[in-house]
Amino acid sequence: MVMSDDLIIYRSKIDLIDDRIAAALKDRAILTTEIQKYKQKNNIQKKDEKREEQIINRMTRATSEYISKELITNIYKLIFKETVK
């Protein structure tokens, strides 16, 4: 199957976006590690469900035109599970 130039361009743009997502996830993981250290040092509960809900609501509003709340919720619950240990 031969790809058109347009499809190659679209896919290249997607690749760039995926690279930005990966970099943002890495940056987020680094920050959450620092936050967990701070919380441990200061006897603060690791998990903050109110904060998680605020993040999900903010991200849902920011993406509601193209992405369902269910998808955003699932994505962020996975991120929280991975980074809040």
DAVEN-V22099 format. One line per field, one symbol per residue. burial: b if it has 9 or more other C-alpha atoms within 8 Angstrom, else e. A space follows every 10 residues. Layout:
burial = ???
This chain:
burial = eeeeeeebee eeeeeeeeee eeeeeeeebe ebbeebeebb eeeeebeeee ebeeebeebb eebbeebbee ebbeebeeeb eebbe
